[in-house]
Amino acid sequence: MPNFFYSAKNLAGETKAGSREAASEADLARTLREQGLVLTSVKKIEESAKKNNFLANAFCQAFSGDDWCRAFFKSRFGHFSVAN
């Protein structure tokens, strides 16, 4: 199943963002709607992006664990989900 980066709003108008596995964009929208969120943007994560994200996580956890490391990779690749 593909993974997607998404941005959604709750009833209070707060924006929530993250990544999630779903069968399709429509399936993602339905899942978020069940959680009280309205999908505002979505982008399918390509395999290379998932690999880059995995490697960046491994680097940050192994060598520094600092927020600057995650901020660097987010600014470089435009995304970064933290795996704790």
C-alpha positions as CSV (number, residue, x, y, z in Angstrom):
1,M,0.0,0.0,0.0
2,P,1.3,3.5,-0.8
3,N,2.2,6.1,1.8
4,F,1.0,9.7,1.6
5,F,2.1,13.0,3.1
6,Y,-1.0,15.0,4.0
7,S,-2.3,18.2,5.6
8,A,-5.7,18.3,7.1
9,K,-7.8,20.6,9.3
10,N,-9.9,19.8,12.3
11,L,-13.2,21.5,13.3
12,A,-11.3,24.2,15.2
13,G,-9.5,25.1,12.1
14,E,-6.1,23.7,13.3
15,T,-3.9,22.2,10.7
16,K,-2.5,18.7,11.2
17,A,0.1,17.2,9.0
18,G,1.7,13.8,8.8
19,S,2.2,10.7,6.7
20,R,0.0,7.6,6.5
21,E,-0.4,4.4,4.5
22,A,-3.6,4.1,2.6
23,A,-4.9,2.3,-0.4
24,S,-5.7,5.6,-2.2
25,E,-6.1,9.3,-1.7
26,A,-9.8,8.7,-1.3
27,D,-9.2,6.1,1.3
28,L,-6.9,8.5,3.2
29,A,-9.5,11.2,3.1
30,R,-12.2,8.8,4.4
31,T,-9.9,7.7,7.3
32,L,-9.1,11.3,8.2
33,R,-12.7,12.3,8.0
34,E,-13.5,9.5,10.5
35,Q,-11.1,11.1,12.9
36,G,-12.7,14.5,12.5
37,L,-10.2,15.9,10.0
38,V,-10.8,17.3,6.5
39,L,-8.0,16.6,4.0
40,T,-6.6,19.8,2.5
41,S,-3.6,18.5,0.6
42,V,-2.0,15.2,-0.2
43,K,1.1,13.9,-1.9
44,K,2.1,10.3,-2.6
45,I,5.5,9.5,-1.1
46,E,7.8,8.0,-3.7
47,E,10.0,5.0,-2.8
48,S,13.1,7.2,-3.1
49,A,11.7,9.7,-0.6
50,K,10.8,6.9,1.8
51,K,14.4,5.6,1.5
52,N,15.9,9.1,2.1
53,N,13.6,9.6,5.1
54,F,14.7,6.3,6.5
55,L,18.4,7.1,6.1
56,A,18.0,10.5,7.6
57,N,16.2,9.1,10.6
58,A,18.9,6.5,11.1
59,F,21.6,9.2,10.8
60,C,19.9,11.5,13.3
61,Q,19.2,8.8,15.8
62,A,22.7,7.3,15.6
63,F,24.9,10.4,15.5
64,S,23.1,13.2,17.1
65,G,19.4,12.9,17.9
66,D,19.3,16.7,17.9
67,D,16.4,18.8,16.4
68,W,18.9,20.7,14.2
69,C,19.6,17.4,12.3
70,R,15.9,16.8,11.7
71,A,15.4,20.4,10.7
72,F,18.3,20.1,8.2
73,F,16.8,17.1,6.5
74,K,13.4,18.6,6.4
75,S,14.7,21.8,4.8
76,R,16.8,19.7,2.3
77,F,14.1,17.2,1.3
78,G,10.9,19.1,2.1
79,H,9.7,16.4,4.5
80,F,10.8,14.4,7.5
81,S,8.8,12.2,9.8
82,V,10.4,11.3,13.0
83,A,10.6,7.7,13.9
84,N,11.1,7.2,17.6
